[in-house]
């Protein structure tokens, strides 16, 4: 992976009335990527568990139409 450039953003603090300029480094590419992957995994697991619960409820209630609709929505979660 290529090394990412450091980018500094200059911001003026209104309390100092322009006497001082501070520079803050943006988050590194690795940290942003890791946080995005973690959030994607958490959402994937949450949606999969929700669909599992709804499918089990549809089976318990003998609701065939709801089961068919939910099983179509569940198909992307079974591909590995």
Backbone torsions as a table, in degrees:
resi	resn	phi	psi	omega
1	UNK	NA	138.9	-179.6
2	UNK	-69.4	150.0	176.8
3	UNK	-75.2	132.1	-178.6
4	UNK	-84.6	147.8	178.2
5	UNK	-77.3	148.5	173.3
6	UNK	-85.2	132.3	179.8
7	UNK	-119.6	129.0	177.8
8	UNK	-109.0	135.9	178.8
9	UNK	-110.4	122.7	-179.9
10	UNK	-90.1	128.6	-179.3
11	UNK	-132.1	137.7	176.6
12	UNK	-94.2	133.6	177.8
13	UNK	-88.1	122.9	-175.9
14	UNK	-64.4	-22.0	-179.9
15	UNK	-69.5	-29.2	-177.7
16	UNK	-91.7	-3.8	176.7
17	UNK	50.9	47.5	174.0
18	UNK	82.4	1.8	-179.6
19	UNK	-74.1	-25.5	-174.2
20	UNK	-139.1	138.8	176.2
21	UNK	-117.5	125.8	179.8
22	UNK	-104.4	148.1	178.4
23	UNK	-116.4	134.1	178.5
24	UNK	-122.4	136.0	179.2
25	UNK	-83.7	136.2	177.4
26	UNK	-71.7	163.7	178.2
27	UNK	-64.0	143.6	-178.6
28	UNK	-71.0	160.2	-179.2
29	UNK	-60.3	-39.5	-179.0
30	UNK	-62.9	-41.7	179.6
31	UNK	-67.4	-42.5	178.7
32	UNK	-63.6	-41.0	179.9
33	UNK	-66.3	-44.2	-179.9
34	UNK	-63.4	-41.1	179.5
35	UNK	-68.0	-38.8	177.5
36	UNK	-63.5	-43.7	179.7
37	UNK	-64.9	-38.7	178.8
38	UNK	-65.6	-43.6	178.3
39	UNK	-64.8	-38.8	177.4
40	UNK	-62.8	-42.5	179.7
41	UNK	-65.4	-41.8	179.2
42	UNK	-63.7	-42.1	179.1
43	UNK	-67.6	-39.1	178.2
44	UNK	-59.1	-49.6	-179.0
45	UNK	-64.2	-40.7	179.7
46	UNK	-63.3	-46.3	179.9
47	UNK	-66.0	-37.9	179.5
48	UNK	-65.6	-43.8	178.7
49	UNK	-64.9	-38.5	178.4
50	UNK	-63.8	-44.4	178.4
51	UNK	-64.9	-37.7	176.2
52	UNK	-59.0	-46.5	179.2
53	UNK	-62.0	-44.0	-179.2
54	UNK	-66.8	-37.5	177.5
55	UNK	-66.0	-42.7	178.0
56	UNK	-63.5	-37.4	177.2
57	UNK	-66.1	-40.8	178.6
58	UNK	-64.6	-38.2	177.3
59	UNK	-66.0	-43.3	179.3
60	UNK	-63.0	-34.4	-178.8
61	UNK	-89.3	1.2	-177.0
62	UNK	55.2	38.9	179.3
63	UNK	-95.8	95.0	-173.6
64	UNK	-68.5	-40.3	-178.9
65	UNK	-64.8	-43.7	178.8
66	UNK	-64.8	-40.0	177.8
67	UNK	-62.1	-43.0	179.1
68	UNK	-63.1	-43.6	-179.9
69	UNK	-63.7	-44.0	-179.0
70	UNK	-71.0	-34.6	179.7
71	UNK	-68.5	-31.6	174.3
72	UNK	-67.6	-40.2	178.4
73	UNK	-69.6	-24.6	-177.4
74	UNK	-83.6	-17.3	-175.2
75	UNK	-55.0	-41.9	178.3
76	UNK	-61.8	-22.1	-178.7
77	UNK	-81.8	-12.1	-178.9
78	UNK	-93.4	-12.0	-178.2
79	UNK	-77.6	125.8	177.1
80	UNK	-142.7	NA	NA
